[in-house]
Amino acid sequence: MKGRKLYNRIAVLREERGLSRKELAGKIGVNFQTVGYLEREEYNPSLDLAFRIGEVFGLPIEMIFSTVPMKPLSVELMERRIERGE
Amino acid sequence: MEKLIPRTSRRLAVVINYGAILLFLVCFYLAGRIGWNVPVAASVVTAILVALITFFSLHVRTKLWKLVHTKVENLDERELQVTHESLRYAYGIFTVISLLVLLVIALLTPQWDSLLILIFASLLYLAHTLPSSVIAWREKDY
């Protein structure tokens, strides 16, 4: 079964936190090449791996993964604030 | 970080590697028919060298040999998926080639040997039923 494409912010979040691909790979328990595949959105992670990535970045998985192309995190946070009327 | 080899180069290496093995076999066949001579011996040496060089650059340098021979417990989920797919393809290709070789041997046999035909039929049956037999053996709900 070929799943639908998942978009993610892994590359941005990793660089923001100053992590190398190897360091992130060590934290989430995969090969560093797999991090490359994830960042290029050429591989959809399992739910378990998605949660591990979320735990490393301290973010809920819906902030990292999406089924539609993702906007910058700052834009999304701003939109959420506007929606809440803050 | 290791230097990656582009897919086109890897595919070319696959073709050359198997081509060298085929050349090696053809040379031995020719040597059996016409006897050993300098061109045949030179071709054998060339085939062995080309096979070794392409084997090293294709399987060892890329660490693909290590990947497909690593225990399942030590692979991450993407590597598991990649090796699973490659084994699925490899099983099918290997089965077809093995059965073709057996068929050719059977056809080249002067008299049809009933045992050879039965072995061929049994292997054909085994090749098609083995995957589902493994699932039947291992899985809980089916």
Backbone of each chain as ProteinMPNN parsed JSONL, in Angstrom:
{"seq_chain_A": "MKGRKLYNRIAVLREERGLSRKELAGKIGVNFQTVGYLEREEYNPSLDLAFRIGEVFGLPIEMIFSTVPMKPLSVELMERRIERGE", "coords_chain_A": {"N_chain_A": [[0.844, -1.202, 0.0], [0.606, 2.167, -0.93], [1.207, 4.977, 0.854], [-0.161, 8.296, 1.518], [1.548, 11.419, 0.817], [3.482, 12.888, 3.394], [4.072, 15.98, 4.902], [6.692, 17.825, 6.552], [8.42, 19.523, 9.315], [10.942, 18.915, 10.067], [13.635, 19.442, 9.249], [13.916, 22.238, 9.599], [13.381, 22.516, 12.35], [15.405, 20.943, 13.423], [17.724, 22.316, 12.652], [17.278, 24.716, 13.91], [17.591, 23.981, 16.534], [20.215, 23.425, 16.583], [21.21, 20.892, 15.948], [22.996, 18.143, 14.524], [22.459, 15.91, 11.702], [23.249, 13.394, 12.454], [23.256, 13.56, 15.245], [20.534, 14.018, 15.804], [19.54, 11.664, 14.725], [20.633, 9.804, 16.508], [19.222, 10.497, 18.813], [16.585, 9.838, 18.177], [16.772, 7.241, 17.51], [17.429, 6.124, 14.936], [19.086, 5.438, 11.747], [21.412, 7.849, 10.424], [20.959, 8.392, 7.75], [18.295, 7.935, 7.434], [17.186, 10.142, 8.676], [17.774, 12.048, 6.771], [16.133, 11.156, 4.664], [13.648, 11.55, 5.89], [13.658, 14.336, 6.223], [13.705, 15.194, 3.588], [11.227, 14.505, 2.901], [10.736, 12.035, 1.817], [10.165, 9.757, 3.009], [7.683, 8.363, 5.027], [7.244, 8.493, 8.459], [6.687, 5.965, 11.035], [3.979, 5.889, 13.442], [5.024, 5.651, 15.98], [7.711, 6.516, 15.608], [7.208, 9.127, 14.792], [6.13, 10.186, 17.142], [8.389, 9.972, 18.767], [10.065, 11.828, 17.532], [8.594, 14.13, 17.98], [8.806, 14.229, 20.766], [11.549, 14.722, 21.092], [11.791, 17.288, 20.0], [10.061, 18.58, 21.61], [7.437, 19.149, 20.904], [3.961, 18.882, 19.84], [2.894, 16.261, 17.602], [1.321, 17.19, 15.477], [2.281, 19.684, 15.0], [4.585, 19.223, 13.738], [4.254, 17.405, 11.645], [2.258, 17.145, 8.669], [-0.532, 16.726, 6.407], [-0.783, 18.438, 4.39], [1.108, 20.94, 2.512], [3.391, 22.711, 4.623], [3.155, 25.772, 6.472], [5.45, 28.413, 7.554], [6.435, 28.011, 10.991], [6.089, 30.236, 12.637], [4.154, 31.744, 11.313], [1.99, 30.015, 11.451], [1.577, 29.889, 14.229], [0.881, 32.53, 14.728], [-1.514, 32.711, 13.277], [-3.058, 30.957, 14.761], [-3.234, 32.331, 17.171], [-4.7, 34.555, 16.351], [-7.055, 33.31, 15.619], [-7.899, 32.509, 18.141], [-8.429, 34.921, 19.177], [-6.535, 36.442, 20.496]], "CA_chain_A": [[0.0, 0.0, 0.0], [1.389, 3.396, -0.976], [0.54, 5.988, 1.658], [-0.082, 9.656, 0.979], [2.751, 12.152, 1.207], [3.414, 13.683, 4.613], [5.006, 17.115, 4.942], [7.175, 18.007, 7.928], [9.318, 20.652, 9.605], [12.079, 18.35, 10.799], [14.901, 20.122, 8.907], [13.924, 23.564, 10.233], [13.465, 22.341, 13.806], [16.738, 20.401, 13.755], [18.728, 23.387, 12.524], [16.959, 25.694, 14.951], [18.127, 23.477, 17.8], [21.657, 23.211, 16.409], [21.536, 19.458, 15.945], [23.395, 17.556, 13.244], [21.587, 14.767, 11.37], [23.701, 12.233, 13.249], [22.801, 13.748, 16.637], [19.089, 13.781, 15.836], [19.345, 10.227, 14.478], [20.932, 9.116, 17.776], [18.158, 10.766, 19.798], [15.32, 9.17, 17.825], [17.048, 5.811, 17.323], [17.466, 5.659, 13.541], [20.304, 5.727, 11.005], [21.38, 9.266, 10.002], [20.408, 8.494, 6.391], [16.835, 7.974, 7.587], [16.842, 11.539, 8.969], [17.794, 12.696, 5.453], [14.903, 10.758, 3.953], [12.518, 12.223, 6.551], [13.72, 15.776, 5.94], [13.344, 15.407, 2.171], [9.836, 14.016, 2.814], [10.735, 10.862, 0.939], [9.779, 8.604, 3.833], [6.711, 8.669, 6.08], [7.596, 7.72, 9.654], [5.611, 5.281, 11.755], [3.428, 6.73, 14.507], [5.989, 5.586, 17.085], [8.846, 7.395, 15.287], [6.693, 10.503, 14.792], [6.038, 10.604, 18.554], [9.764, 10.15, 19.277], [10.546, 13.099, 16.972], [7.869, 15.153, 18.729], [9.377, 14.292, 22.116], [12.879, 15.35, 21.006], [11.618, 18.727, 19.761], [9.141, 19.113, 22.612], [6.262, 19.675, 20.19], [2.991, 17.856, 19.442], [3.22, 15.832, 16.239], [0.626, 17.967, 14.439], [3.091, 20.877, 14.709], [5.761, 18.788, 12.967], [3.815, 16.687, 10.438], [0.969, 17.554, 8.112], [-0.841, 16.108, 5.11], [-0.723, 19.526, 3.392], [2.356, 21.687, 2.676], [3.348, 23.456, 5.888], [3.58, 27.181, 6.503], [6.434, 28.581, 8.629], [5.852, 27.822, 12.33], [5.7, 31.55, 13.176], [2.885, 32.124, 10.666], [0.938, 29.154, 11.999], [1.305, 30.307, 15.607], [0.182, 33.813, 14.636], [-2.881, 32.429, 12.844], [-3.78, 30.334, 15.889], [-3.525, 33.399, 18.135], [-5.781, 35.37, 15.778], [-8.281, 32.485, 15.744], [-8.335, 32.516, 19.553], [-8.742, 36.317, 19.517], [-5.536, 36.989, 21.438]], "C_chain_A": [[0.878, 1.25, 0.0], [0.619, 4.477, -0.223], [0.637, 7.361, 1.019], [1.15, 10.368, 1.524], [2.505, 12.943, 2.497], [4.467, 14.783, 4.54], [5.485, 17.272, 6.385], [8.128, 19.179, 8.049], [10.609, 20.159, 10.261], [13.378, 19.128, 10.521], [15.013, 21.469, 9.622], [14.129, 23.432, 11.744], [14.854, 21.836, 14.225], [17.786, 21.512, 13.713], [18.522, 24.45, 13.6], [17.557, 25.288, 16.296], [19.62, 23.13, 17.723], [22.073, 21.756, 16.442], [22.012, 19.041, 14.559], [22.435, 16.4, 12.955], [21.947, 13.554, 12.22], [23.208, 12.34, 14.691], [21.303, 13.475, 16.755], [18.797, 12.287, 15.656], [19.578, 9.428, 15.757], [19.806, 9.285, 18.78], [16.862, 10.017, 19.473], [15.52, 7.693, 17.458], [16.939, 5.309, 15.894], [18.842, 5.955, 12.951], [20.251, 7.187, 10.522], [20.822, 9.444, 8.591], [18.878, 8.595, 6.44], [16.37, 9.395, 7.905], [16.807, 12.334, 7.66], [16.532, 12.399, 4.669], [13.683, 11.471, 4.551], [12.495, 13.693, 6.185], [13.345, 16.091, 4.492], [11.91, 14.965, 1.879], [9.71, 12.871, 1.827], [10.375, 9.593, 1.713], [8.81, 9.066, 4.911], [7.033, 7.836, 7.322], [6.398, 6.977, 10.235], [5.11, 6.236, 12.84], [4.401, 6.795, 15.685], [7.16, 6.547, 16.835], [8.409, 8.858, 15.291], [6.595, 11.033, 16.229], [7.429, 10.838, 19.14], [10.341, 11.48, 18.79], [9.89, 14.261, 17.724], [8.442, 15.341, 20.125], [10.73, 15.001, 22.107], [12.743, 16.867, 20.835], [10.682, 19.377, 20.784], [7.897, 19.73, 21.991], [5.27, 18.555, 19.901], [3.213, 17.482, 17.97], [2.486, 16.624, 15.152], [1.347, 19.277, 14.127], [4.295, 20.52, 13.83], [5.346, 18.155, 11.638], [2.449, 17.192, 9.975], [0.738, 16.834, 6.788], [-0.891, 17.163, 4.004], [0.59, 20.282, 3.578], [2.286, 22.644, 3.855], [3.831, 24.896, 5.735], [4.692, 27.292, 7.548], [5.73, 28.537, 9.991], [5.342, 29.154, 12.895], [4.344, 31.994, 12.603], [1.736, 31.316, 11.272], [0.558, 29.566, 13.428], [0.519, 31.612, 15.63], [-1.27, 33.576, 14.252], [-3.714, 31.825, 13.98], [-4.165, 31.382, 16.925], [-4.697, 34.251, 17.659], [-7.113, 34.627, 15.917], [-8.83, 32.516, 17.167], [-8.684, 33.932, 20.032], [-7.774, 36.927, 20.493], [-4.884, 38.252, 20.876]], "O_chain_A": [[1.782, 1.38, 0.825], [-0.487, 4.847, -0.615], [1.42, 7.571, 0.092], [1.716, 9.979, 2.545], [1.463, 13.577, 2.667], [5.611, 14.537, 4.16], [4.781, 16.902, 7.325], [8.583, 19.75, 7.057], [11.289, 20.928, 10.942], [14.129, 19.436, 11.447], [16.059, 21.804, 10.179], [14.942, 24.142, 12.337], [15.397, 22.251, 15.249], [18.62, 21.635, 14.61], [19.482, 25.009, 14.129], [17.972, 26.133, 17.09], [20.202, 22.611, 18.676], [23.163, 21.425, 16.91], [21.501, 19.52, 13.546], [21.693, 15.962, 13.835], [21.08, 12.793, 12.648], [22.794, 11.346, 15.289], [20.855, 12.795, 17.678], [17.937, 11.72, 16.331], [18.832, 8.498, 16.063], [19.467, 8.354, 19.51], [16.131, 9.611, 20.376], [14.563, 6.988, 17.138], [16.428, 4.216, 15.649], [19.66, 6.635, 13.57], [19.17, 7.705, 10.243], [20.281, 10.499, 8.261], [18.256, 9.248, 5.602], [15.299, 9.814, 7.467], [15.935, 13.18, 7.458], [15.933, 13.298, 4.079], [12.803, 11.934, 3.825], [11.439, 14.242, 5.871], [12.744, 17.127, 4.209], [11.446, 15.046, 0.742], [8.721, 12.75, 1.103], [10.291, 8.504, 1.146], [9.074, 10.036, 5.621], [7.088, 6.608, 7.246], [5.247, 7.315, 9.961], [5.736, 7.258, 13.121], [4.582, 7.844, 16.304], [7.556, 7.296, 17.728], [9.153, 9.729, 15.742], [6.936, 12.185, 16.497], [7.636, 11.775, 19.911], [11.024, 12.177, 19.541], [10.547, 15.247, 18.061], [8.554, 16.466, 20.613], [11.027, 15.788, 23.006], [13.484, 17.636, 21.446], [10.539, 20.6, 20.806], [7.368, 20.719, 22.497], [5.672, 17.403, 19.732], [3.673, 18.311, 17.185], [2.974, 16.721, 14.026], [1.064, 19.914, 13.112], [4.939, 21.397, 13.254], [6.014, 18.347, 10.621], [1.61, 17.606, 10.775], [1.681, 16.391, 6.132], [-1.025, 16.829, 2.826], [1.145, 20.28, 4.677], [1.271, 23.306, 4.073], [4.764, 25.193, 4.989], [4.872, 26.375, 8.348], [4.584, 28.966, 10.126], [4.299, 29.2, 13.548], [3.505, 32.544, 13.316], [0.665, 31.847, 11.566], [-0.619, 29.589, 13.789], [-0.391, 31.786, 16.44], [-2.168, 34.177, 14.841], [-4.896, 32.13, 14.142], [-5.26, 31.346, 17.487], [-5.571, 34.622, 18.443], [-8.14, 35.204, 16.273], [-10.041, 32.545, 17.385], [-9.171, 34.117, 21.147], [-8.135, 37.833, 21.244], [-4.025, 38.845, 21.527]]}, "seq_chain_B": "MEKLIPRTSRRLAVVINYGAILLFLVCFYLAGRIGWNVPVAASVVTAILVALITFFSLHVRTKLWKLVHTKVENLDERELQVTHESLRYAYGIFTVISLLVLLVIALLTPQWDSLLILIFASLLYLAHTLPSSVIAWREKDY", "coords_chain_B": {"N_chain_B": [[30.778, 12.17, 6.889], [29.693, 9.616, 4.631], [30.603, 9.328, 1.108], [28.141, 9.548, -1.317], [26.962, 7.343, -3.896], [25.753, 8.006, -7.103], [22.481, 6.936, -8.312], [22.35, 6.121, -11.02], [24.996, 5.367, -11.573], [25.24, 3.275, -9.765], [23.389, 1.48, -10.811], [24.562, 0.935, -13.256], [26.851, -0.333, -12.348], [25.707, -2.64, -11.265], [24.776, -3.938, -13.585], [27.216, -4.31, -14.981], [28.595, -5.901, -13.142], [27.023, -8.322, -12.999], [27.191, -8.941, -15.671], [29.903, -9.517, -15.914], [30.051, -11.84, -14.382], [28.497, -13.5, -15.953], [30.049, -13.559, -18.277], [32.27, -14.879, -17.256], [31.143, -17.427, -16.784], [30.444, -18.146, -19.408], [32.985, -18.252, -20.561], [34.096, -20.44, -19.199], [32.407, -22.409, -20.143], [33.051, -22.314, -22.87], [35.743, -23.024, -22.712], [35.474, -25.639, -21.907], [34.407, -26.706, -24.213], [36.104, -26.02, -26.427], [38.595, -26.08, -25.363], [41.287, -24.738, -23.292], [42.67, -21.573, -24.074], [44.736, -18.68, -24.862], [43.082, -16.253, -25.311], [40.648, -17.048, -24.055], [41.462, -17.607, -21.415], [42.43, -15.074, -20.728], [40.069, -13.648, -20.855], [38.697, -14.801, -18.737], [40.251, -13.992, -16.538], [39.946, -11.219, -16.781], [37.17, -11.027, -16.424], [36.939, -11.903, -13.766], [38.38, -9.901, -12.421], [36.915, -7.574, -13.09], [34.457, -8.254, -11.958], [35.176, -8.372, -9.244], [36.023, -5.722, -8.741], [33.681, -4.224, -9.315], [31.998, -5.418, -7.489], [33.141, -4.599, -5.073], [32.881, -1.765, -5.252], [30.136, -1.5, -5.522], [28.796, -3.053, -3.533], [30.35, -3.135, -1.144], [31.569, -0.569, -0.692], [29.345, 1.118, -0.651], [28.113, 0.163, 1.542], [25.93, -1.476, 1.307], [25.955, -4.202, 1.31], [26.407, -4.757, 3.983], [24.073, -3.677, 5.018], [22.0, -5.398, 4.059], [22.719, -7.698, 5.333], [22.54, -7.289, 7.985], [21.272, -7.901, 11.283], [17.747, -8.054, 11.84], [16.86, -6.768, 14.177], [18.65, -4.728, 14.482], [18.116, -2.842, 12.599], [16.666, 0.243, 11.451], [13.256, 1.517, 11.047], [12.901, 2.46, 8.36], [15.048, 1.275, 7.038], [14.353, -1.358, 7.426], [12.059, -1.481, 5.834], [13.173, -0.975, 3.313], [14.952, -3.171, 3.006], [13.123, -5.226, 3.18], [11.544, -4.842, 0.886], [13.528, -5.163, -1.071], [14.273, -7.806, -0.654], [11.936, -9.055, -1.342], [11.711, -8.51, -4.107], [14.13, -9.714, -4.886], [13.728, -12.38, -4.197], [11.707, -13.157, -5.977], [12.991, -12.722, -8.468], [15.212, -14.402, -8.236], [13.943, -16.872, -8.009], [12.673, -17.121, -10.525], [14.937, -17.142, -12.238], [16.321, -19.415, -11.272], [14.456, -21.432, -11.804], [14.281, -21.215, -14.56], [16.86, -21.968, -15.318], [16.825, -24.601, -14.444], [14.801, -25.552, -16.096], [15.97, -25.286, -18.624], [18.079, -27.088, -18.34], [16.582, -29.412, -18.039], [15.338, -29.489, -20.543], [17.51, -29.8, -22.2], [18.365, -32.268, -21.599], [18.853, -35.388, -23.056], [16.945, -37.538, -22.927], [13.688, -37.313, -21.599], [13.686, -37.003, -18.287], [11.797, -38.338, -15.801], [12.013, -37.855, -13.067], [13.449, -35.468, -12.944], [11.608, -33.724, -14.073], [9.62, -33.863, -12.162], [10.98, -32.786, -9.969], [11.342, -30.191, -10.903], [8.658, -29.347, -11.099], [7.94, -29.54, -8.401], [9.631, -27.65, -7.235], [8.661, -25.357, -8.453], [6.126, -25.281, -7.335], [6.867, -24.994, -4.636], [8.173, -22.506, -4.705], [6.033, -20.797, -5.18], [4.347, -21.224, -3.01], [5.782, -20.971, -0.666], [6.101, -18.315, 0.603], [3.451, -17.813, 1.619], [3.222, -20.036, 3.202], [5.087, -19.536, 5.191], [3.882, -17.362, 6.455], [1.552, -18.62, 7.332], [2.684, -20.324, 9.169], [3.831, -18.633, 11.068], [2.11, -16.459, 11.831], [-0.568, -15.239, 13.982], [-3.387, -14.683, 13.587], [-5.149, -15.854, 10.956]], "CA_chain_B": [[29.675, 11.504, 6.193], [30.194, 8.893, 3.462], [30.268, 9.881, -0.198], [27.095, 8.729, -1.926], [27.146, 7.028, -5.322], [24.457, 8.234, -7.775], [21.746, 5.723, -8.665], [22.719, 5.683, -12.378], [26.282, 4.663, -11.464], [24.992, 2.002, -9.063], [22.697, 0.581, -11.755], [25.577, 0.532, -14.229], [27.711, -1.304, -11.65], [24.942, -3.895, -11.161], [24.78, -4.567, -14.914], [28.591, -4.748, -15.285], [28.921, -7.0, -12.22], [26.392, -9.558, -13.454], [27.761, -9.208, -16.994], [31.21, -10.153, -15.695], [29.784, -13.214, -13.922], [28.012, -14.22, -17.14], [31.227, -13.752, -19.13], [33.034, -15.914, -16.564], [30.486, -18.718, -17.047], [30.571, -18.426, -20.855], [34.389, -18.633, -20.798], [34.291, -21.821, -18.731], [31.681, -23.267, -21.08], [33.879, -22.371, -24.091], [36.963, -23.787, -22.394], [35.073, -27.038, -21.902], [34.108, -27.147, -25.594], [37.238, -25.884, -27.362], [39.852, -26.146, -24.626], [41.807, -23.456, -22.806], [43.657, -20.855, -24.878], [45.061, -17.373, -24.268], [41.925, -15.334, -25.23], [39.662, -17.514, -23.061], [42.05, -17.395, -20.084], [42.472, -13.621, -20.493], [38.686, -13.226, -20.584], [38.351, -15.256, -17.374], [40.934, -13.099, -15.585], [39.27, -9.915, -16.886], [35.838, -11.154, -15.808], [37.108, -11.974, -12.306], [38.797, -8.572, -11.951], [35.773, -6.645, -13.214], [33.458, -8.665, -10.957], [35.663, -7.98, -7.917], [36.028, -4.246, -8.625], [32.302, -3.728, -9.23], [31.44, -5.914, -6.215], [33.626, -3.731, -3.997], [32.306, -0.417, -5.323], [28.669, -1.549, -5.426], [28.274, -3.655, -2.297], [31.133, -2.851, 0.068], [31.745, 0.865, -0.499], [28.046, 1.737, -0.328], [27.647, -0.517, 2.768], [24.66, -2.175, 1.055], [26.172, -5.601, 1.727], [26.218, -4.763, 5.428], [22.657, -3.4, 5.277], [21.137, -6.572, 3.843], [23.15, -8.804, 6.179], [22.408, -6.894, 9.392], [20.114, -8.517, 11.954], [16.541, -7.223, 11.787], [16.767, -5.97, 15.407], [19.558, -3.58, 14.411], [17.733, -1.942, 11.505], [15.548, 1.139, 11.784], [12.046, 1.149, 10.287], [13.075, 2.687, 6.913], [15.962, 0.235, 6.55], [13.547, -2.593, 7.383], [11.188, -1.39, 4.662], [14.02, -1.09, 2.121], [15.444, -4.546, 2.877], [11.954, -6.083, 2.931], [11.203, -4.707, -0.537], [14.602, -5.733, -1.899], [14.18, -9.274, -0.544], [10.733, -9.466, -2.092], [12.124, -8.521, -5.512], [15.219, -10.676, -5.073], [13.141, -13.728, -4.11], [11.017, -13.396, -7.241], [13.967, -12.81, -9.569], [16.009, -15.617, -8.026], [13.079, -18.018, -8.306], [12.496, -17.216, -11.979], [16.213, -17.546, -12.839], [16.604, -20.808, -10.894], [13.551, -22.33, -12.52], [14.664, -21.191, -15.983], [18.075, -22.795, -15.446], [16.391, -26.006, -14.321], [14.031, -25.896, -17.29], [16.928, -25.452, -19.724], [18.771, -28.37, -18.103], [15.613, -30.476, -18.326], [15.102, -29.547, -21.985], [18.732, -30.245, -22.868], [18.585, -33.68, -21.297], [18.407, -36.138, -24.243], [15.665, -38.214, -22.67], [12.974, -36.649, -20.513], [13.803, -37.728, -17.03], [10.579, -38.042, -15.038], [12.389, -37.312, -11.758], [13.831, -34.071, -13.171], [10.366, -32.964, -14.286], [8.947, -33.792, -10.85], [11.738, -31.823, -9.148], [11.01, -28.878, -11.448], [7.275, -29.039, -10.694], [7.922, -29.349, -6.942], [10.269, -26.368, -6.934], [7.719, -24.333, -8.894], [5.098, -25.262, -6.284], [7.498, -24.466, -3.428], [8.437, -21.076, -4.902], [4.78, -20.045, -5.087], [3.631, -21.41, -1.739], [6.638, -20.747, 0.503], [5.779, -17.109, 1.376], [2.221, -17.956, 2.407], [3.467, -21.059, 4.23], [5.793, -18.88, 6.306], [2.867, -16.581, 7.184], [0.693, -19.6, 8.014], [3.46, -20.905, 10.268], [4.224, -17.655, 12.082], [1.122, -15.466, 12.274], [-1.599, -15.706, 14.894], [-4.747, -14.612, 13.015], [-5.372, -15.992, 9.508]], "C_chain_B": [[30.202, 10.822, 4.918], [29.771, 9.566, 2.154], [29.236, 8.953, -0.849], [27.384, 8.495, -3.396], [25.797, 7.207, -6.012], [23.818, 6.93, -8.255], [22.124, 5.195, -10.05], [24.022, 4.888, -12.34], [26.095, 3.308, -10.789], [24.333, 0.995, -10.007], [23.677, 0.047, -12.791], [26.485, -0.54, -13.613], [27.018, -2.663, -11.512], [25.027, -4.664, -12.474], [26.177, -5.119, -15.228], [28.966, -5.951, -14.408], [28.322, -8.323, -12.686], [26.878, -9.953, -14.85], [29.086, -9.939, -16.872], [31.036, -11.611, -15.247], [29.338, -14.086, -15.105], [29.171, -14.537, -18.084], [32.105, -14.885, -18.583], [32.461, -17.307, -16.875], [30.626, -19.126, -18.517], [31.985, -18.901, -21.171], [34.646, -20.084, -20.364], [33.59, -22.826, -19.647], [32.505, -23.457, -22.355], [35.127, -23.211, -23.862], [36.666, -25.289, -22.383], [34.853, -27.596, -23.307], [35.342, -27.136, -26.49], [38.593, -25.972, -26.672], [40.354, -24.759, -24.249], [42.787, -22.868, -23.816], [43.831, -19.451, -24.285], [43.839, -16.426, -24.216], [40.911, -15.747, -24.162], [40.184, -17.26, -21.646], [42.08, -15.907, -19.736], [41.07, -13.098, -20.162], [38.258, -13.617, -19.178], [38.965, -14.312, -16.349], [40.256, -11.723, -15.583], [37.91, -9.953, -16.175], [35.944, -11.163, -14.286], [37.461, -10.595, -11.75], [37.633, -7.579, -11.977], [34.711, -6.969, -12.156], [33.895, -8.215, -9.562], [35.594, -6.464, -7.715], [34.603, -3.723, -8.463], [31.627, -4.214, -7.943], [31.846, -4.976, -5.082], [32.935, -2.371, -4.037], [30.793, -0.418, -5.123], [28.18, -2.023, -4.058], [29.021, -3.239, -1.036], [31.189, -1.348, 0.337], [30.437, 1.56, -0.099], [27.459, 1.19, 0.981], [26.303, -1.222, 2.574], [24.749, -3.636, 1.466], [25.886, -5.735, 3.22], [24.731, -4.586, 5.778], [21.805, -4.658, 5.147], [21.559, -7.786, 4.675], [23.101, -8.464, 7.667], [21.171, -7.567, 9.982], [18.948, -7.526, 11.974], [16.454, -6.286, 13.007], [17.624, -4.707, 15.331], [19.237, -2.607, 13.276], [16.648, -0.988, 11.988], [14.39, 0.851, 10.823], [12.18, 1.39, 8.782], [13.981, 1.618, 6.308], [15.235, -1.108, 6.446], [12.68, -2.622, 6.138], [11.988, -1.608, 3.376], [14.481, -2.536, 1.926], [14.288, -5.517, 2.597], [11.586, -6.057, 1.444], [12.252, -5.355, -1.42], [14.557, -7.263, -1.846], [12.994, -9.815, -1.325], [11.045, -9.56, -3.589], [13.125, -9.642, -5.765], [14.683, -12.106, -5.074], [12.475, -14.095, -5.443], [11.998, -13.607, -8.391], [14.774, -14.11, -9.459], [15.205, -16.866, -8.389], [12.941, -18.212, -9.816], [13.79, -17.716, -12.632], [16.513, -19.018, -12.535], [15.738, -21.781, -11.69], [13.867, -22.373, -14.014], [15.888, -22.07, -16.225], [17.701, -24.277, -15.39], [15.636, -26.476, -15.568], [14.954, -26.158, -18.476], [17.663, -26.786, -19.575], [17.849, -29.536, -18.462], [15.402, -30.648, -19.826], [16.319, -30.078, -22.741], [19.052, -31.72, -22.586], [18.037, -34.5, -22.472], [17.07, -36.847, -24.032], [14.99, -37.525, -21.492], [13.008, -37.525, -19.273], [12.597, -37.356, -16.152], [10.905, -37.437, -13.675], [12.735, -35.827, -11.877], [12.59, -33.192, -13.344], [9.615, -32.802, -12.962], [9.646, -32.797, -9.928], [11.391, -30.405, -9.592], [9.613, -28.449, -10.985], [7.193, -28.756, -9.19], [8.535, -28.012, -6.558], [9.367, -25.202, -7.331], [6.629, -24.152, -7.84], [5.654, -24.596, -5.018], [7.696, -22.949, -3.533], [7.167, -20.247, -4.728], [4.12, -20.138, -3.715], [4.459, -21.074, -0.51], [6.299, -19.464, 1.278], [4.509, -17.258, 2.217], [2.368, -19.037, 3.473], [4.152, -20.448, 5.446], [4.802, -18.068, 7.133], [1.97, -17.526, 7.978], [1.387, -20.16, 9.265], [3.633, -19.927, 11.427], [3.089, -16.82, 12.665], [-0.005, -16.071, 13.1], [-2.978, -15.779, 14.219], [-4.739, -14.714, 11.494], [-6.321, -17.128, 9.22]], "O_chain_B": [[31.046, 11.377, 4.215], [28.758, 10.26, 2.083], [29.431, 7.74, -0.923], [27.979, 9.342, -4.064], [24.8, 6.634, -5.572], [24.506, 5.958, -8.563], [22.213, 3.983, -10.251], [24.14, 3.854, -12.998], [26.709, 2.317, -11.185], [24.672, -0.189, -10.004], [23.636, -1.127, -13.16], [26.841, -1.521, -14.267], [27.659, -3.707, -11.628], [25.308, -5.862, -12.495], [26.311, -6.255, -15.684], [29.581, -6.904, -14.886], [29.023, -9.331, -12.761], [26.967, -11.136, -15.177], [29.364, -10.868, -17.631], [31.776, -12.497, -15.676], [29.743, -15.241, -15.238], [29.264, -15.641, -18.621], [32.608, -15.724, -19.329], [33.202, -18.24, -17.187], [30.89, -20.286, -18.832], [32.171, -19.836, -21.95], [35.315, -20.847, -21.059], [34.087, -23.923, -19.898], [32.651, -24.57, -22.862], [35.517, -24.009, -24.714], [37.495, -26.101, -22.794], [35.074, -28.779, -23.566], [35.607, -28.095, -27.215], [39.628, -25.942, -27.337], [39.917, -23.748, -24.798], [43.636, -23.581, -24.351], [43.153, -19.086, -23.324], [43.583, -15.845, -23.162], [40.376, -14.898, -23.448], [39.455, -16.765, -20.786], [41.796, -15.52, -18.603], [40.902, -12.227, -19.308], [37.55, -12.869, -18.504], [38.297, -13.882, -15.409], [40.022, -11.138, -14.525], [37.554, -9.04, -15.431], [35.152, -10.522, -13.596], [36.911, -10.17, -10.734], [37.4, -6.845, -11.016], [34.142, -6.069, -11.539], [33.074, -7.731, -8.784], [35.167, -5.984, -6.665], [34.334, -2.89, -7.597], [30.79, -3.514, -7.373], [31.027, -4.602, -4.242], [32.462, -1.874, -3.016], [30.231, 0.552, -4.614], [27.249, -1.447, -3.496], [28.413, -3.018, 0.011], [30.896, -0.897, 1.445], [30.446, 2.488, 0.709], [26.443, 1.685, 1.468], [25.615, -1.531, 3.547], [23.769, -4.235, 1.907], [25.228, -6.674, 3.668], [24.202, -5.233, 6.682], [20.986, -4.952, 6.017], [20.845, -8.787, 4.719], [23.556, -9.241, 8.507], [20.169, -7.778, 9.299], [19.144, -6.318, 12.109], [16.021, -5.141, 12.877], [17.358, -3.73, 16.031], [19.99, -1.667, 13.022], [15.815, -1.349, 12.82], [14.523, 0.045, 9.903], [11.636, 0.618, 7.992], [13.723, 1.117, 5.214], [15.46, -1.886, 5.519], [12.572, -3.649, 5.467], [11.553, -2.322, 2.472], [14.413, -3.068, 0.817], [14.451, -6.498, 1.872], [11.349, -7.096, 0.828], [11.92, -6.019, -2.402], [14.772, -7.934, -2.855], [13.053, -10.904, -1.897], [10.701, -10.539, -4.252], [12.995, -10.413, -6.716], [15.131, -12.942, -5.858], [12.658, -15.197, -5.962], [11.86, -14.54, -9.182], [14.988, -14.814, -10.445], [15.728, -17.798, -9.0], [13.077, -19.326, -10.322], [13.752, -18.607, -13.48], [16.907, -19.775, -13.423], [16.211, -22.805, -12.18], [13.743, -23.416, -14.656], [15.951, -22.816, -17.202], [18.19, -25.09, -16.175], [15.793, -27.605, -16.031], [14.762, -27.11, -19.232], [17.847, -27.518, -20.548], [18.263, -30.507, -19.095], [15.299, -31.765, -20.331], [16.186, -30.72, -23.783], [19.894, -32.327, -23.247], [16.878, -34.33, -22.848], [16.174, -36.759, -24.871], [15.643, -37.191, -20.504], [12.443, -38.617, -19.226], [12.411, -36.189, -15.808], [10.155, -36.596, -13.178], [12.363, -35.025, -11.02], [12.526, -32.073, -12.834], [9.049, -31.746, -12.679], [8.992, -32.054, -9.196], [11.172, -29.524, -8.761], [9.421, -27.319, -10.535], [6.474, -27.855, -8.757], [8.032, -27.32, -5.673], [9.311, -24.185, -6.639], [6.256, -23.031, -7.496], [5.0, -23.748, -4.411], [7.427, -22.207, -2.588], [7.209, -19.136, -4.199], [3.407, -19.221, -3.308], [3.908, -20.907, 0.578], [6.214, -19.512, 2.505], [4.489, -16.877, 3.388], [1.724, -18.974, 4.52], [3.842, -20.794, 6.586], [4.863, -18.077, 8.362], [1.663, -17.273, 9.143], [0.744, -20.428, 10.28], [3.592, -20.309, 12.596], [3.097, -16.506, 13.855], [-0.353, -17.242, 12.949], [-3.649, -16.809, 14.276], [-4.362, -13.76, 10.813], [-6.629, -17.397, 8.059]]}, "name": "protein", "num_of_chains": 2, "seq": "MKGRKLYNRIAVLREERGLSRKELAGKIGVNFQTVGYLEREEYNPSLDLAFRIGEVFGLPIEMIFSTVPMKPLSVELMERRIERGEMEKLIPRTSRRLAVVINYGAILLFLVCFYLAGRIGWNVPVAASVVTAILVALITFFSLHVRTKLWKLVHTKVENLDERELQVTHESLRYAYGIFTVISLLVLLVIALLTPQWDSLLILIFASLLYLAHTLPSSVIAWREKDY"}
